[in-house]
Amino acid sequence: MTSNLFAVSTQGMLIGSPTFWSAAVILVSLLLWNLFRAPSQLSRSDAVQSYRSSLFPGLGPLQFYSQRNTFLRSIFGDPEHWKESPPKQNGVRVNARGHVVTITNNPPQDGKTFFNDRGLHFNKGYEVMFAGIPEMPSFLKSKSADGEENPADTFATNLRSAISAKRLEGQLPAMIKIIVDNFALFPAKNGEVDVHKTIYPLVFQISVLLLGLAEHARDVNAAKALEGPFWSFADNTGYMATHFPLLPWPSTVKKWIGAIRMSAEIRSTVEKRIKEGRRENDFVQEMIDRGSGIKSIEDFVMGSLFAAIINSTGITSYFLLFLCARPELRDRVRGEMEAMIRTHVEERGEDWNALSLQQKLDCVPLTAWEADLPIYTSVFDETMRILMISMLFRRKVTTSSKATQTTTSIASSNVLDREFVGFWLAAAHRNNNIYSDPTKFDPDRFSRGEGKGEGEFVPWGSGRHICLGMRFAKLEIRAVHAAFLMNFPDAATTDGNGKRYGPDEVPFPDQESEHRRYPQKPVGLSYGVNPLSK
């Protein structure tokens, strides 16, 4: 029997069907409901004002994803000038497609609660509010290809094992080799390199070494087979991809394609290794040996690479850009690095002048790489302060545990169960109530006591949720910096045409380019001679 929905008149007109019009009315009503009805709990009588200027109140402000820093500055003003022009409101409450998010603009007041309250859940916050972890679209995943997954394969457990002290120590020589091999590809003389085309791929390759497959890590071109899809994914994580992941919006489709290509490359490489009976010295081999399914391996590699790369690439690059615009400071940091390396070369009884750069770096044990380098650390921390201005999320989740059943107050307002909380890092790291002249690159500010209060300097998180990958990130970044400064002692920061930037002229990243951190103006690193070039 022909369905009433598709019944047509003698004239062949679909619109003649009453059922069609009934269905159309229902669909339009649902659409209008989703577009124009904001959550009832968005507005309430407390200290936090709700944002209600969205074109479609039911969706909320789309610019909260596409231009987040610009959006928040339009509400609170510029943190760099809060001492002179304080924010006119204490936090803001926004709708994100039915999800209520309370955003604090007072890190000293709310930092302790945000980072320590046991009722605020880290993973639940990012599962909904941030579509940033590469993953196959659910409708494309195989439900039975790998059988049962190993219950030990939780992301945090695997990550801790992959970057344990034992594995870091064991992979140090390979890490150093990757760095030196990459620098050897730089021009032999009068080079000027784009950090996004050189340092970014280098950090990606090192991350693959520890968290991915050895087949990709040991070859630059093989690493690029993952890097392209990775950035295709990372560059397209916006509002539509987060809240309408199944709608074939252009950016969402690009995100899907990136995830599918990454997944296919990882899966085919693992399957080929297993088929050939070949073993590799990587963490994936450990997962294979304990019976982990390929899906678990895919999820771990894709998720851990995103976590490892998204900030480390920018920090590694901009550290060098800021530092090499200050020749005197560059030489001091290089001298500190060289003294540390020389100490361990001499402890082994080696002749400094007879060793290659790789051999010198290989003399340094893990404990020495992690030791205190005060001048270096001050530059490193200042780089992170300037770069880290994005949003951190948590979700209020009340469970049977009494620890989660306490009242959570953010911006002097109680957060209801299942609601979200946002911590805007720029409200801390660019706040001139905390940092003097916050847009100035000033590594000495920390020795003056700036940024020491609760929630004032939190690039690695704080309290209950310190970044799990911090140890590895610091190691890989420091190793790249040591090798670069040792090999290119005269490196300078230039504009792409050989003109040097002064100490206070280095362009900052575009504030809305939170993943790639593209500079506002052309910038690169120049040098005279590359001793590694063959």
Kinemage of the C-alpha trace (Angstrom):
@kinemage 1
@onewidth
@group {chain A} dominant
@subgroup {mainchain}
@vectorlist {calphas} color= white
{ca met a 1} P 0.000 0.000 0.000
{ca thr a 2} L 1.316 3.444 -0.880
{ca ser a 3} L 2.170 5.490 2.209
{ca asn a 4} L -0.181 8.379 2.954
{ca leu a 5} L 2.862 10.584 3.384
{ca phe a 6} L 3.624 10.286 -0.319
{ca ala a 7} L 0.045 10.212 -1.551
{ca val a 8} L -0.493 12.570 -4.454
{ca ser a 9} L -3.536 14.107 -6.043
{ca thr a 10} L -4.806 13.311 -9.537
{ca gln a 11} L -2.683 16.238 -10.640
{ca gly a 12} L 0.450 14.529 -9.198
{ca met a 13} L 0.925 17.148 -6.479
{ca leu a 14} L 2.662 16.068 -3.237
{ca ile a 15} L 1.325 19.146 -1.489
{ca gly a 16} L -2.159 17.729 -1.841
{ca ser a 17} L -1.412 15.221 0.942
{ca pro a 18} L -2.733 16.264 4.397
{ca thr a 19} L -0.165 13.936 5.969
{ca phe a 20} L 2.615 15.803 4.191
{ca trp a 21} L 1.454 19.120 5.614
{ca ser a 22} L 1.119 17.665 9.098
{ca ala a 23} L 4.673 16.333 8.930
{ca ala a 24} L 5.915 19.666 7.538
{ca val a 25} L 4.298 21.604 10.400
{ca ile a 26} L 5.899 19.281 12.955
{ca leu a 27} L 9.330 19.596 11.344
{ca val a 28} L 9.126 23.402 11.102
{ca ser a 29} L 7.956 23.605 14.700
{ca leu a 30} L 10.896 21.492 15.849
{ca leu a 31} L 13.284 23.638 13.822
{ca leu a 32} L 11.909 26.874 15.281
{ca trp a 33} L 11.994 25.373 18.762
{ca asn a 34} L 15.690 24.476 18.367
{ca leu a 35} L 16.588 27.809 16.799
{ca phe a 36} L 14.776 30.221 19.078
{ca arg a 37} L 14.229 28.611 22.480
{ca ala a 38} L 17.129 29.144 24.890
{ca pro a 39} L 17.428 26.949 28.016
{ca ser a 40} L 15.153 28.168 30.812
{ca gln a 41} L 18.035 28.069 33.330
{ca leu a 42} L 20.141 30.455 31.228
{ca ser a 43} L 18.676 33.476 33.018
{ca arg a 44} L 18.393 33.521 36.777
{ca ser a 45} L 18.605 36.124 39.491
{ca asp a 46} L 22.235 36.016 40.580
{ca ala a 47} L 25.536 37.789 39.988
{ca val a 48} L 26.136 36.424 36.473
{ca gln a 49} L 24.510 38.047 33.457
{ca ser a 50} L 23.319 35.836 30.616
{ca tyr a 51} L 24.235 36.501 26.996
{ca arg a 52} L 21.068 36.925 24.922
{ca ser a 53} L 22.216 38.697 21.774
{ca ser a 54} L 22.414 35.591 19.596
{ca leu a 55} L 20.643 35.643 16.232
{ca phe a 56} L 19.287 32.205 17.126
{ca pro a 57} L 18.908 32.011 20.928
{ca gly a 58} L 18.420 28.249 20.823
{ca leu a 59} L 21.851 27.753 19.254
{ca gly a 60} L 23.669 30.406 21.235
{ca pro a 61} L 26.514 32.590 19.975
{ca leu a 62} L 28.311 30.820 17.130
{ca gln a 63} L 31.274 33.176 17.556
{ca phe a 64} L 31.939 31.488 20.909
{ca tyr a 65} L 33.606 28.849 18.727
{ca ser a 66} L 34.700 30.695 15.597
{ca gln a 67} L 36.041 33.851 17.293
{ca arg a 68} L 36.133 32.981 20.963
{ca asn a 69} L 38.643 35.549 22.176
{ca thr a 70} L 37.031 38.338 20.175
{ca phe a 71} L 33.619 37.316 21.549
{ca leu a 72} L 34.776 37.336 25.173
{ca arg a 73} L 36.594 40.641 24.734
{ca ser a 74} L 33.355 42.148 23.407
{ca ile a 75} L 31.718 41.214 26.717
{ca phe a 76} L 34.472 41.776 29.270
{ca gly a 77} L 36.762 44.230 27.498
{ca asp a 78} L 40.482 43.625 26.983
{ca pro a 79} L 42.228 41.926 29.945
{ca glu a 80} L 45.338 43.942 29.085
{ca his a 81} L 43.467 47.052 30.291
{ca trp a 82} L 41.311 45.767 33.138
{ca lys a 83} L 43.213 47.777 35.718
{ca glu a 84} L 42.111 50.983 33.989
{ca ser a 85} L 38.767 49.689 32.672
{ca pro a 86} L 37.468 46.832 34.844
{ca pro a 87} L 34.915 44.416 33.356
{ca lys a 88} L 31.347 45.660 33.737
{ca gln a 89} L 30.061 42.227 34.724
{ca asn a 90} L 31.232 39.369 36.886
{ca gly a 91} L 31.364 36.432 34.494
{ca val a 92} L 28.890 35.579 31.758
{ca arg a 93} L 26.464 32.724 31.162
{ca val a 94} L 26.066 31.566 27.567
{ca asn a 95} L 24.029 28.943 25.747
{ca ala a 96} L 25.800 26.440 23.533
{ca arg a 97} L 22.964 24.589 21.807
{ca gly a 98} L 21.075 23.846 24.999
{ca his a 99} L 24.139 23.594 27.228
{ca val a 100} L 24.577 26.333 29.833
{ca val a 101} L 28.172 27.527 30.279
{ca thr a 102} L 29.260 29.894 33.044
{ca ile a 103} L 32.528 31.647 32.144
{ca thr a 104} L 34.628 33.285 34.805
{ca asn a 105} L 36.666 36.435 34.230
{ca asn a 106} L 38.194 36.355 37.722
{ca pro a 107} L 40.934 33.675 37.918
{ca pro a 108} L 42.187 34.704 41.399
{ca gln a 109} L 38.645 34.312 42.772
{ca asp a 110} L 37.582 31.170 40.876
{ca gly a 111} L 40.852 29.404 40.039
{ca lys a 112} L 40.923 27.256 43.160
{ca thr a 113} L 37.348 26.081 42.623
{ca phe a 114} L 37.793 25.424 38.913
{ca phe a 115} L 40.925 23.314 39.323
{ca asn a 116} L 40.129 21.547 42.598
{ca asp a 117} L 36.362 21.108 42.983
{ca arg a 118} L 35.621 17.371 42.831
{ca gly a 119} L 32.192 18.068 41.417
{ca leu a 120} L 33.705 19.563 38.266
{ca his a 121} L 34.515 16.782 35.803
{ca phe a 122} L 37.384 17.208 33.331
{ca asn a 123} L 36.506 14.578 30.715
{ca lys a 124} L 32.774 15.319 30.732
{ca gly a 125} L 33.550 18.972 30.089
{ca tyr a 126} L 35.496 18.282 26.919
{ca glu a 127} L 33.326 15.443 25.610
{ca val a 128} L 30.493 17.878 24.889
{ca met a 129} L 32.075 21.330 24.596
{ca phe a 130} L 35.159 20.522 22.539
{ca ala a 131} L 35.142 18.340 19.409
{ca gly a 132} L 38.917 18.330 19.292
{ca ile a 133} L 40.007 14.713 19.707
{ca pro a 134} L 40.401 12.975 16.334
{ca glu a 135} L 37.904 10.156 16.078
{ca met a 136} L 36.074 8.303 13.355
{ca pro a 137} L 32.443 9.428 12.905
{ca ser a 138} L 30.309 6.980 14.896
{ca phe a 139} L 28.293 5.878 11.860
{ca leu a 140} L 31.504 4.797 10.088
{ca lys a 141} L 32.988 2.800 12.956
{ca ser a 142} L 33.124 -0.963 12.740
{ca lys a 143} L 31.181 -2.506 15.607
{ca ser a 144} L 32.623 -5.979 15.458
{ca ala a 145} L 35.854 -5.994 13.482
{ca asp a 146} L 38.128 -6.174 16.503
{ca gly a 147} L 36.034 -8.132 18.945
{ca glu a 148} L 36.165 -7.269 22.633
{ca glu a 149} L 38.446 -4.447 23.665
{ca asn a 150} L 40.971 -4.824 26.486
{ca pro a 151} L 39.483 -3.231 29.641
{ca ala a 152} L 42.951 -1.944 30.539
{ca asp a 153} L 42.950 0.266 27.447
{ca thr a 154} L 41.833 3.511 29.043
{ca phe a 155} L 43.337 6.596 27.510
{ca ala a 156} L 44.953 7.901 30.710
{ca thr a 157} L 46.459 4.505 31.579
{ca asn a 158} L 47.955 4.103 28.127
{ca leu a 159} L 49.275 7.667 28.049
{ca arg a 160} L 51.036 7.290 31.389
{ca ser a 161} L 52.684 4.092 30.177
{ca ala a 162} L 53.664 5.534 26.798
{ca ile a 163} L 55.521 8.470 28.359
{ca ser a 164} L 56.857 6.771 31.477
{ca ala a 165} L 60.376 7.648 32.603
{ca lys a 166} L 61.640 4.299 31.330
{ca arg a 167} L 60.244 4.864 27.834
{ca leu a 168} L 61.428 8.485 27.695
{ca glu a 169} L 64.934 7.400 28.664
{ca gly a 170} L 64.896 4.597 26.122
{ca gln a 171} L 63.646 6.803 23.274
{ca leu a 172} L 65.966 9.755 23.926
{ca pro a 173} L 68.606 8.705 21.341
{ca ala a 174} L 65.927 8.261 18.668
{ca met a 175} L 64.407 11.618 19.595
{ca ile a 176} L 67.787 13.351 19.273
{ca lys a 177} L 68.410 11.654 15.933
{ca ile a 178} L 65.069 12.881 14.540
{ca ile a 179} L 65.896 16.446 15.602
{ca val a 180} L 69.411 16.421 14.142
{ca asp a 181} L 68.244 14.766 10.914
{ca asn a 182} L 65.566 17.429 10.453
{ca phe a 183} L 67.997 20.296 11.022
{ca ala a 184} L 70.387 18.719 8.512
{ca leu a 185} L 67.726 19.325 5.855
{ca phe a 186} L 67.796 23.094 6.428
{ca pro a 187} L 69.693 25.180 3.810
{ca ala a 188} L 73.495 25.064 4.135
{ca lys a 189} L 74.019 28.843 4.140
{ca asn a 190} L 72.024 32.017 4.701
{ca gly a 191} L 68.884 30.101 5.564
{ca glu a 192} L 65.519 31.591 6.513
{ca val a 193} L 62.979 29.022 7.676
{ca asp a 194} L 59.246 29.157 8.272
{ca val a 195} L 58.583 27.553 11.666
{ca his a 196} L 55.202 26.244 10.506
{ca lys a 197} L 56.934 24.301 7.736
{ca thr a 198} L 59.939 23.135 9.773
{ca ile a 199} L 59.518 23.190 13.565
{ca tyr a 200} L 55.852 22.140 13.503
{ca pro a 201} L 56.513 18.958 11.443
{ca leu a 202} L 59.542 18.205 13.622
{ca val a 203} L 57.512 18.291 16.843
{ca phe a 204} L 54.849 16.180 15.135
{ca gln a 205} L 57.414 13.536 14.199
{ca ile a 206} L 58.843 13.401 17.740
{ca ser a 207} L 55.348 13.006 19.154
{ca val a 208} L 54.697 10.126 16.769
{ca leu a 209} L 57.891 8.485 18.030
{ca leu a 210} L 56.566 8.286 21.597
{ca leu a 211} L 52.840 7.984 20.979
{ca gly a 212} L 52.392 6.570 17.485
{ca leu a 213} L 53.924 3.958 15.226
{ca ala a 214} L 57.636 3.565 14.594
{ca glu a 215} L 56.960 3.146 10.863
{ca his a 216} L 55.778 6.762 10.725
{ca ala a 217} L 58.282 8.188 13.189
{ca arg a 218} L 61.482 7.123 11.496
{ca asp a 219} L 60.714 8.722 8.140
{ca val a 220} L 59.786 12.348 7.484
{ca asn a 221} L 57.571 11.505 4.518
{ca ala a 222} L 55.781 8.742 6.431
{ca ala a 223} L 55.105 11.166 9.281
{ca lys a 224} L 53.521 13.554 6.778
{ca ala a 225} L 51.033 10.808 5.877
{ca leu a 226} L 49.571 11.465 9.337
{ca glu a 227} L 50.347 15.151 9.704
{ca gly a 228} L 48.215 16.337 6.791
{ca pro a 229} L 45.039 14.580 7.984
{ca phe a 230} L 45.780 15.652 11.552
{ca trp a 231} L 45.721 19.355 10.695
{ca ser a 232} L 42.727 18.844 8.417
{ca phe a 233} L 40.937 17.612 11.513
{ca ala a 234} L 42.287 20.216 13.947
{ca asp a 235} L 41.538 23.140 11.622
{ca asn a 236} L 37.855 22.235 11.362
{ca thr a 237} L 36.741 21.801 14.984
{ca gly a 238} L 34.123 24.517 15.340
{ca tyr a 239} L 30.518 25.002 16.383
{ca met a 240} L 28.945 22.791 13.719
{ca ala a 241} L 31.440 19.952 14.202
{ca thr a 242} L 30.907 20.091 17.959
{ca his a 243} L 27.133 20.354 18.223
{ca phe a 244} L 25.950 18.948 14.854
{ca pro a 245} L 28.570 16.237 14.186
{ca leu a 246} L 26.323 14.282 11.819
{ca leu a 247} L 25.269 17.243 9.677
{ca pro a 248} L 27.374 17.325 6.480
{ca trp a 249} L 28.495 20.922 6.922
{ca pro a 250} L 31.641 21.739 4.853
{ca ser a 251} L 33.950 22.120 7.864
{ca thr a 252} L 32.490 19.007 9.486
{ca val a 253} L 33.042 16.981 6.319
{ca lys a 254} L 36.688 18.130 6.236
{ca lys a 255} L 37.005 17.062 9.849
{ca trp a 256} L 35.523 13.648 9.005
{ca ile a 257} L 37.893 13.247 6.077
{ca gly a 258} L 40.891 14.072 8.279
{ca ala a 259} L 39.797 11.576 10.933
{ca ile a 260} L 39.073 8.863 8.348
{ca arg a 261} L 42.461 9.318 6.656
{ca met a 262} L 44.296 9.209 9.996
{ca ser a 263} L 42.364 6.146 11.066
{ca ala a 264} L 42.984 4.353 7.774
{ca glu a 265} L 46.714 5.086 7.858
{ca ile a 266} L 47.071 3.838 11.441
{ca arg a 267} L 44.920 0.755 10.857
{ca ser a 268} L 46.685 -0.294 7.642
{ca thr a 269} L 50.121 0.130 9.237
{ca val a 270} L 49.181 -1.941 12.287
{ca glu a 271} L 47.590 -4.659 10.169
{ca lys a 272} L 50.641 -4.829 7.902
{ca arg a 273} L 52.966 -5.167 10.895
{ca ile a 274} L 50.872 -7.970 12.389
{ca lys a 275} L 50.568 -9.786 9.035
{ca glu a 276} L 54.340 -9.651 8.489
{ca gly a 277} L 55.036 -10.828 12.041
{ca arg a 278} L 57.302 -7.819 12.449
{ca arg a 279} L 58.009 -6.208 15.835
{ca glu a 280} L 58.822 -2.542 16.489
{ca asn a 281} L 60.153 -0.653 19.479
{ca asp a 282} L 57.103 1.518 20.164
{ca phe a 283} L 54.196 1.669 22.579
{ca val a 284} L 51.784 0.359 19.961
{ca gln a 285} L 53.771 -2.896 20.006
{ca glu a 286} L 53.101 -3.149 23.731
{ca met a 287} L 49.388 -2.706 23.067
{ca ile a 288} L 49.482 -5.385 20.363
{ca asp a 289} L 51.328 -7.778 22.685
{ca arg a 290} L 48.717 -7.493 25.399
{ca gly a 291} L 45.876 -8.154 22.964
{ca ser a 292} L 44.513 -4.657 22.405
{ca gly a 293} L 42.151 -4.359 19.460
{ca ile a 294} L 42.999 -2.148 16.505
{ca lys a 295} L 40.197 0.243 17.459
{ca ser a 296} L 41.813 0.796 20.873
{ca ile a 297} L 45.133 1.456 19.160
{ca glu a 298} L 43.547 3.905 16.717
{ca asp a 299} L 41.751 5.794 19.483
{ca phe a 300} L 44.896 6.026 21.589
{ca val a 301} L 47.212 7.165 18.794
{ca met a 302} L 44.769 9.734 17.412
{ca gly a 303} L 43.805 11.143 20.796
{ca ser a 304} L 47.291 11.251 22.278
{ca leu a 305} L 48.802 12.900 19.203
{ca phe a 306} L 46.210 15.672 19.394
{ca ala a 307} L 46.925 16.213 23.085
{ca ala a 308} L 50.679 16.191 22.510
{ca ile a 309} L 50.877 18.385 19.426
{ca ile a 310} L 48.254 21.083 19.641
{ca asn a 311} L 50.201 23.287 22.089
{ca ser a 312} L 53.758 21.921 21.877
{ca thr a 313} L 54.171 22.951 18.231
{ca gly a 314} L 53.367 26.591 18.932
{ca ile a 315} L 55.342 26.811 22.168
{ca thr a 316} L 58.443 25.261 20.580
{ca ser a 317} L 58.286 27.669 17.648
{ca tyr a 318} L 57.407 30.934 19.372
{ca phe a 319} L 60.025 30.364 22.074
{ca leu a 320} L 62.655 30.552 19.337
{ca leu a 321} L 60.966 33.497 17.600
{ca phe a 322} L 60.830 35.556 20.790
{ca leu a 323} L 64.291 34.507 21.970
{ca cys a 324} L 66.181 35.044 18.706
{ca ala a 325} L 64.911 38.623 18.490
{ca arg a 326} L 67.005 39.244 21.624
{ca pro a 327} L 70.624 38.306 20.793
{ca glu a 328} L 71.955 38.909 24.307
{ca leu a 329} L 69.260 36.737 25.892
{ca arg a 330} L 69.670 34.112 23.154
{ca asp a 331} L 73.385 33.853 23.970
{ca arg a 332} L 72.668 33.524 27.695
{ca val a 333} L 70.189 30.703 27.151
{ca arg a 334} L 72.555 28.991 24.733
{ca gly a 335} L 75.396 29.328 27.239
{ca glu a 336} L 73.256 27.777 29.964
{ca met a 337} L 72.334 24.889 27.676
{ca glu a 338} L 75.899 24.338 26.510
{ca ala a 339} L 77.250 24.314 30.064
{ca met a 340} L 74.761 21.601 31.018
{ca ile a 341} L 75.593 19.490 27.966
{ca arg a 342} L 79.354 20.000 28.332
{ca thr a 343} L 79.229 18.822 31.951
{ca his a 344} L 77.853 15.444 30.925
{ca val a 345} L 80.184 15.095 27.962
{ca glu a 346} L 83.168 15.626 30.250
{ca glu a 347} L 81.756 13.266 32.896
{ca arg a 348} L 81.963 10.544 30.250
{ca gly a 349} L 85.568 11.474 29.525
{ca glu a 350} L 84.781 12.498 25.942
{ca asp a 351} L 86.582 15.150 23.897
{ca trp a 352} L 84.044 17.964 23.319
{ca asn a 353} L 85.608 19.111 20.060
{ca ala a 354} L 85.738 15.591 18.634
{ca leu a 355} L 82.016 14.913 19.022
{ca ser a 356} L 79.195 15.665 16.616
{ca leu a 357} L 76.130 17.557 17.814
{ca gln a 358} L 74.173 14.318 18.079
{ca gln a 359} L 76.920 12.646 20.085
{ca lys a 360} L 77.066 15.577 22.504
{ca leu a 361} L 73.313 15.551 23.058
{ca asp a 362} L 73.338 11.773 23.488
{ca cys a 363} L 75.590 12.225 26.530
{ca val a 364} L 72.827 13.996 28.446
{ca pro a 365} L 70.657 11.689 30.613
{ca leu a 366} L 66.943 12.217 31.185
{ca thr a 367} L 67.502 13.583 34.688
{ca ala a 368} L 69.753 16.320 33.306
{ca trp a 369} L 67.264 17.284 30.597
{ca glu a 370} L 64.697 17.712 33.356
{ca ala a 371} L 67.014 19.637 35.704
{ca asp a 372} L 66.499 23.311 36.458
{ca leu a 373} L 67.751 25.800 33.873
{ca pro a 374} L 66.613 29.135 35.352
{ca ile a 375} L 67.224 31.420 32.365
{ca tyr a 376} L 65.721 28.952 29.905
{ca thr a 377} L 62.716 28.331 32.159
{ca ser a 378} L 61.930 32.031 32.464
{ca val a 379} L 61.806 32.367 28.650
{ca phe a 380} L 59.795 29.163 28.340
{ca asp a 381} L 57.210 30.258 30.919
{ca glu a 382} L 56.854 33.694 29.367
{ca thr a 383} L 56.253 32.105 25.952
{ca met a 384} L 53.486 29.963 27.419
{ca arg a 385} L 51.938 32.938 29.196
{ca ile a 386} L 51.627 34.865 25.948
{ca leu a 387} L 50.405 31.932 23.842
{ca met a 388} L 47.997 30.188 26.208
{ca ile a 389} L 44.815 32.294 26.025
{ca ser a 390} L 42.190 29.709 25.094
{ca met a 391} L 39.302 28.214 27.094
{ca leu a 392} L 39.376 25.355 29.590
{ca phe a 393} L 36.161 23.440 30.317
{ca arg a 394} L 34.665 21.464 33.179
{ca arg a 395} L 31.190 19.996 33.755
{ca lys a 396} L 29.328 19.870 37.048
{ca val a 397} L 28.534 16.193 37.607
{ca thr a 398} L 26.874 15.119 40.833
{ca thr a 399} L 27.292 11.424 41.612
{ca ser a 400} L 26.729 9.153 44.614
{ca ser a 401} L 30.102 10.285 45.958
{ca lys a 402} L 29.726 12.904 48.667
{ca ala a 403} L 32.792 14.681 47.285
{ca thr a 404} L 30.779 15.686 44.201
{ca gln a 405} L 27.665 16.764 46.082
{ca thr a 406} L 29.003 20.054 47.403
{ca thr a 407} L 27.851 23.444 46.132
{ca thr a 408} L 30.020 24.730 43.295
{ca ser a 409} L 30.187 28.488 42.943
{ca ile a 410} L 31.779 30.222 39.951
{ca ala a 411} L 31.646 34.007 39.481
{ca ser a 412} L 29.602 34.156 42.723
{ca ser a 413} L 26.897 32.000 41.123
{ca asn a 414} L 25.968 28.403 41.886
{ca val a 415} L 26.586 25.971 39.040
{ca leu a 416} L 23.714 23.535 38.564
{ca asp a 417} L 24.162 19.814 37.932
{ca arg a 418} L 25.101 19.014 34.278
{ca glu a 419} L 26.025 22.636 33.545
{ca phe a 420} L 29.439 23.660 32.249
{ca val a 421} L 32.126 26.025 33.480
{ca gly a 422} L 34.660 27.874 31.328
{ca phe a 423} L 38.020 29.257 32.493
{ca trp a 424} L 39.307 31.857 30.026
{ca leu a 425} L 43.098 31.689 30.161
{ca ala a 426} L 43.473 35.201 28.734
{ca ala a 427} L 41.690 36.509 31.845
{ca ala a 428} L 44.710 35.251 33.765
{ca his a 429} L 47.680 35.366 31.385
{ca arg a 430} L 46.882 38.732 29.759
{ca asn a 431} L 45.419 40.457 32.838
{ca asn a 432} L 47.246 43.672 33.721
{ca asn a 433} L 46.027 43.391 37.303
{ca ile a 434} L 48.326 40.355 37.489
{ca tyr a 435} L 51.049 41.106 34.933
{ca ser a 436} L 52.607 44.489 34.252
{ca asp a 437} L 52.481 45.401 30.551
{ca pro a 438} L 51.100 41.932 29.663
{ca thr a 439} L 51.667 42.202 25.893
{ca lys a 440} L 55.387 42.747 26.410
{ca phe a 441} L 57.633 39.684 26.263
{ca asp a 442} L 59.371 39.978 29.638
{ca pro a 443} L 60.905 36.754 31.047
{ca asp a 444} L 62.066 38.590 34.173
{ca arg a 445} L 58.501 39.224 35.342
{ca phe a 446} L 58.322 35.904 37.209
{ca ser a 447} L 61.408 36.744 39.283
{ca arg a 448} L 59.547 39.907 40.333
{ca gly a 449} L 56.767 37.746 41.750
{ca glu a 450} L 54.189 38.164 38.997
{ca gly a 451} L 51.828 35.259 38.298
{ca lys a 452} L 52.344 33.522 41.638
{ca gly a 453} L 48.756 33.644 42.909
{ca glu a 454} L 46.001 31.040 42.637
{ca gly a 455} L 44.877 30.635 39.026
{ca glu a 456} L 47.246 33.320 37.721
{ca phe a 457} L 49.661 31.110 35.732
{ca val a 458} L 48.115 27.802 34.695
{ca pro a 459} L 49.362 26.756 31.224
{ca trp a 460} L 49.637 23.132 32.382
{ca gly a 461} L 46.452 23.185 34.414
{ca ser a 462} L 46.507 23.039 38.188
{ca gly a 463} L 45.184 21.201 41.222
{ca arg a 464} L 43.541 17.880 40.380
{ca his a 465} L 44.138 18.098 36.636
{ca ile a 466} L 47.760 18.769 35.769
{ca cys a 467} L 48.501 17.969 32.118
{ca leu a 468} L 49.326 14.236 31.883
{ca gly a 469} L 51.772 14.844 29.047
{ca met a 470} L 53.662 17.722 30.683
{ca arg a 471} L 56.846 15.740 31.296
{ca phe a 472} L 57.113 14.530 27.717
{ca ala a 473} L 56.168 17.924 26.284
{ca lys a 474} L 58.867 19.697 28.273
{ca leu a 475} L 61.462 17.109 27.252
{ca glu a 476} L 60.792 17.208 23.514
{ca ile a 477} L 60.569 21.003 23.463
{ca arg a 478} L 63.778 21.433 25.457
{ca ala a 479} L 65.667 18.959 23.256
{ca val a 480} L 64.613 20.820 20.095
{ca his a 481} L 65.678 24.143 21.606
{ca ala a 482} L 69.043 22.815 22.765
{ca ala a 483} L 69.874 21.353 19.357
{ca phe a 484} L 68.715 24.467 17.513
{ca leu a 485} L 70.690 26.911 19.656
{ca met a 486} L 73.813 24.743 19.536
{ca asn a 487} L 73.645 24.390 15.752
{ca phe a 488} L 72.482 27.908 14.870
{ca pro a 489} L 74.151 30.204 17.435
{ca asp a 490} L 73.589 33.314 15.309
{ca ala a 491} L 69.894 32.696 14.620
{ca ala a 492} L 67.765 35.843 14.295
{ca thr a 493} L 64.041 36.486 13.993
{ca thr a 494} L 63.201 37.966 10.599
{ca asp a 495} L 60.206 38.964 8.484
{ca gly a 496} L 60.561 36.447 5.668
{ca asn a 497} L 62.693 38.851 3.614
{ca gly a 498} L 65.746 38.915 5.836
{ca lys a 499} L 64.806 42.015 7.849
{ca arg a 500} L 65.321 41.504 11.574
{ca tyr a 501} L 62.608 42.086 14.119
{ca gly a 502} L 63.519 44.072 17.210
{ca pro a 503} L 62.908 42.686 20.724
{ca asp a 504} L 59.421 44.191 20.958
{ca glu a 505} L 58.439 43.775 17.296
{ca val a 506} L 57.938 40.012 16.985
{ca pro a 507} L 54.365 39.442 15.768
{ca phe a 508} L 52.050 37.550 18.093
{ca pro a 509} L 49.874 34.694 16.827
{ca asp a 510} L 46.392 35.556 15.606
{ca gln a 511} L 44.295 35.243 18.778
{ca glu a 512} L 41.686 33.148 16.959
{ca ser a 513} L 44.248 30.709 15.559
{ca glu a 514} L 44.311 28.583 18.700
{ca his a 515} L 45.670 25.414 17.054
{ca arg a 516} L 48.016 26.525 14.277
{ca arg a 517} L 48.853 29.881 15.892
{ca tyr a 518} L 49.551 31.590 12.596
{ca pro a 519} L 51.410 34.890 13.092
{ca gln a 520} L 49.743 38.230 12.449
{ca lys a 521} L 52.634 39.147 10.135
{ca pro a 522} L 55.264 37.052 8.302
{ca val a 523} L 57.998 35.831 10.635
{ca gly a 524} L 60.779 33.251 10.430
{ca leu a 525} L 64.220 32.290 11.696
{ca ser a 526} L 67.399 33.221 9.803
{ca tyr a 527} L 70.962 31.999 10.256
{ca gly a 528} L 74.354 32.145 8.535
{ca val a 529} L 75.696 28.592 8.322
{ca asn a 530} L 74.171 25.174 8.988
{ca pro a 531} L 77.030 22.882 10.128
{ca leu a 532} L 74.753 19.838 9.836
{ca ser a 533} L 74.023 20.347 6.148
{ca lys a 534} L 75.626 17.683 3.992
